Amino acid sequence: MQKSLGFTLIELLVVVLIIGILAAVALPQYEKSVKKTRLMRVAPLVKALADAEEAYWLANGRYTPYATDLDIDFPAGGTSAGAASDDGYMRFSDGTVVDLLNGSAYIGATGSVSSYVTARLKDSNNGYVQYLTYSAYPNTRLCVGEEAVCKSLGGVAFSPGYLGSLAWKLP
């Protein structure tokens, strides 16, 4: 009698089941990691825009409601204008897209005075907010969007009210 060196159908099904379970556990973690990476990619841009707003304040005694008034260059790899469908977005080569206004990140205003700079990822609920020095929440950084993503960045629940959703204050 010859001994079989193959696997039974049951053994193969068990292996496929185990691989499926591992994939089901790993995929959400992978997606969260990708969202965190894309969100943190906009943090330096928002910080640079906030710094440019602070410099504008020092020179003019007020913040500008127009990002185009700021003296700032966009980072390499980003395009702020192109086809008509791309107006208002900064698109990076890795697929990260930042929601922009007037060719640069949106500057939120309360009344006619800017109080924060924000970037929102296109096709995502996630955003990054940097409040300016002379605002209701001086120099506060927020993550807005998916709770799991924001909490994984060390965010603590924070609700400024007019952002329209719960945000997480970043350390």
Phi, psi and omega per residue, in radians:
M1 nan 2.341 -3.100
Q2 -1.667 2.396 -3.106
K3 -1.484 2.369 -3.128
S4 -1.427 2.372 3.116
L5 -1.792 0.055 -3.092
G6 -1.549 3.130 3.117
F7 -1.828 2.604 3.073
T8 -1.389 2.841 3.120
L9 -1.061 -0.683 3.129
I10 -1.095 -0.756 3.137
E11 -1.096 -0.732 3.114
L12 -1.136 -0.716 3.111
L13 -1.114 -0.682 3.115
V14 -1.115 -0.742 3.115
V15 -1.117 -0.774 3.116
V16 -1.095 -0.700 3.110
L17 -1.100 -0.761 3.126
I18 -1.112 -0.746 3.106
I19 -1.111 -0.703 3.099
G20 -1.096 -0.738 3.114
I21 -1.125 -0.765 3.117
L22 -1.087 -0.711 3.124
A23 -1.156 -0.692 -3.141
A24 -1.135 -0.552 3.114
V25 -1.397 -0.693 -3.043
A26 -1.354 -0.587 -3.051
L27 -1.058 -0.833 3.106
P28 -1.064 -0.646 3.107
Q29 -1.149 -0.683 3.102
Y30 -1.117 -0.803 3.138
E31 -1.081 -0.709 3.106
K32 -1.112 -0.712 3.131
S33 -1.116 -0.704 3.112
V34 -1.129 -0.751 3.124
K35 -1.110 -0.725 3.098
K36 -1.071 -0.760 -3.136
T37 -1.092 -0.799 3.129
R38 -1.136 -0.677 3.128
L39 -1.154 -0.751 -3.110
M40 -1.297 -0.270 3.064
R41 -1.194 -0.529 -3.139
V42 -1.435 -0.259 -3.098
A43 -0.985 -0.800 3.112
P44 -1.117 -0.620 3.097
L45 -1.127 -0.803 3.126
V46 -1.110 -0.728 3.116
K47 -1.081 -0.751 3.130
A48 -1.109 -0.717 3.109
L49 -1.166 -0.680 3.089
A50 -1.112 -0.732 3.101
D51 -1.105 -0.684 3.110
A52 -1.147 -0.652 3.072
E53 -1.111 -0.707 3.129
E54 -1.141 -0.682 3.092
A55 -1.145 -0.673 3.092
Y56 -1.100 -0.715 3.101
W57 -1.035 -0.809 -3.126
L58 -1.084 -0.634 -3.105
A59 -1.406 -0.554 -2.990
N60 -2.107 -0.136 3.138
G61 1.310 0.251 3.111
R62 -2.808 2.846 3.025
Y63 -1.533 2.709 3.094
T64 -1.661 2.455 3.036
P65 -1.433 -0.042 -3.087
Y66 -2.067 2.066 -3.136
A67 -1.122 -0.419 -3.127
T68 -1.223 -0.271 3.084
D69 -1.356 -0.219 -3.060
L70 -1.450 2.571 3.113
D71 -1.594 1.550 -3.066
I72 -2.626 2.515 3.053
D73 -1.871 2.565 3.112
F74 -1.394 2.669 -3.125
P75 -1.172 2.718 3.114
A76 -1.063 2.499 3.108
G77 1.613 -0.162 -3.132
G78 -1.880 2.446 3.046
T79 -2.087 2.294 -3.074
S80 -1.726 -0.175 3.114
A81 -2.610 2.771 -3.138
G82 -3.112 -2.102 3.077
A83 -1.142 2.753 -3.122
A84 -0.977 -0.580 -3.135
S85 -1.241 -0.304 -3.138
D86 -1.636 -0.117 -3.126
D87 -1.011 2.343 3.134
G88 1.555 0.106 3.131
Y89 -2.284 2.598 2.946
M90 -1.890 2.138 -3.058
R91 -1.949 2.266 3.109
F92 -1.837 2.749 -3.042
S93 -1.106 -0.429 3.141
D94 -1.490 0.096 3.108
G95 1.724 -0.164 3.094
T96 -1.186 2.292 -3.141
V97 -2.223 2.265 3.141
V98 -1.925 2.300 3.114
D99 -1.290 2.166 -3.063
L100 -2.232 2.866 3.076
L101 -2.349 2.403 -3.140
N102 0.968 0.599 3.089
G103 1.365 0.184 3.050
S104 -2.737 3.061 -3.007
A105 -1.076 2.583 -3.087
Y106 -1.093 2.338 3.079
I107 -1.898 1.901 -3.104
G108 -1.256 2.624 -3.098
A109 -2.322 2.496 2.946
T110 -1.979 2.006 -2.964
G111 1.246 -2.217 3.123
S112 -1.932 0.153 -3.100
V113 -1.918 2.227 3.104
S114 -1.155 2.484 3.124
S115 -2.234 -0.280 3.136
Y116 -2.705 2.811 3.055
V117 -2.081 2.384 -3.095
T118 -2.448 2.680 3.017
A119 -2.343 2.352 3.119
R120 -2.098 2.376 3.113
L121 -1.346 2.301 3.113
K122 -1.150 2.549 -3.132
D123 1.078 0.531 3.140
S124 -2.682 2.679 3.061
N125 -1.527 0.002 -3.017
N126 -1.534 2.474 3.109
G127 -2.603 2.908 -3.116
Y128 -2.274 2.276 -3.075
V129 -2.184 2.395 3.052
Q130 -2.194 1.964 3.069
Y131 -1.327 2.573 -3.121
L132 -1.501 2.930 -3.060
T133 -1.034 -0.769 -3.097
Y134 -1.745 1.141 -3.133
S135 -2.393 -3.129 -3.135
A136 -1.142 -0.500 -3.120
Y137 -2.272 1.298 -3.009
P138 -0.909 2.240 3.038
N139 0.977 0.456 3.112
T140 -1.510 2.382 3.085
R141 -1.906 2.372 -3.113
L142 -2.243 2.632 2.921
C143 -1.922 2.261 3.124
V144 -2.080 2.364 3.091
G145 2.332 -2.369 -3.037
E146 -1.169 2.242 -3.082
E147 -1.008 -0.791 -3.095
A148 -1.059 -0.708 -3.136
V149 -1.187 -0.836 -3.090
C150 -1.158 -0.717 3.120
K151 -1.158 -0.591 3.139
S152 -1.204 -0.295 3.058
L153 -1.563 0.062 -3.135
G154 1.586 0.283 -3.100
G155 -1.263 2.535 3.082
V156 -2.044 2.390 -3.075
A157 -0.879 2.381 -3.058
F158 -2.698 2.299 -3.114
S159 -2.277 1.648 3.107
P160 -1.301 -0.102 3.051
G161 1.584 -1.083 -2.992
Y162 -1.473 -0.019 3.045
L163 -1.349 -0.216 3.051
G164 1.541 -0.126 3.117
S165 -2.730 2.915 3.100
L166 -1.195 2.422 3.121
A167 -2.124 2.978 3.123
W168 -2.181 2.163 3.118
K169 -1.311 2.231 -3.104
L170 -1.607 2.614 3.140
P171 -1.179 nan nan
